[in-house]
Amino acid sequence: MSAPRTITLDNITVYIEANDTDVGKRAADVFCTTLTQAPNAAYGFATGSTPVCLYKELIARYKAGLLDMSGITAFNLDEYYPITKENDQSYDYFMSTELFNHVNVKPENRDIPSGEAPDPEAECLRYEKAIRTQEDFKLQILGIGENGHIGFNEPASTFPAKTNYVELTESTIAANARFFESAADVPKHALTMGVGTIMMAEQVLLIATGPKKSRIVYESLLGSIDPQVSASALQMHRNVTVVLDTDAAHDLLANLDSVS
Ligand code: GLP
């Protein structure tokens, strides 16, 4: 299959790129187009290894004088609980080292669920309110878990509407253990925007790379809308852009090509 390629599925535009670098550039194009139109809006960022290619490209564009993030308010999808901000596996630490230390988002305009909050449920309420009081929640960046989770919205019987305190599944703990010394060190809980919180963003930018994401990307975009796969809710969102590498696009393309 040759890349790049663009596919339109109703409300979802899918870009397929040859490699991680090109995925980062395409995702940065999408992000920067929106940022130029709405330089003072709220943006939601994501952690995990996947968006690093986007953040590298944003940093390069900032250093080249092509990007100004001084007007935005930055939220983040999720955070482990409990975890300190200084822990190098916290998402707070990740966002600082992978993006915020290198661009001009104002520190006072950054918010992330706190893994240090004494009461996780109260922290979820605070965070949800902080997002809902934004006049313009413009764009949410997403990765996707191997089980289809967005944020840490694990397989469930309903789509969580609001920021919520979750118990991580064994499969997520196993998938994320690579970042910790051992699986036993992965926190067992997290605070995450709900699927409903994510759906409030005017635009969603989902990035997935590598063969391990191929099956779940296909199920999320073309399978049934099912809270067992929280990313499938994006089929109901009005403006979704998906950027994939050829490995992550494999099953999606195989199924589209078989019906076209
Ligand atoms: C974590 C995060 C998700 C992320 C997922 C995939 O579970 N909570 O937001 O999308 O990991 O991570 P990776 O991009 O490293 O595959």
Residues whose N, C-alpha, C, O or C-beta is under 5 A from the ligand:
A	BS01	GLP	T47 G48 S49 T50 D78 G143 I144 G145 H149 G151 F152
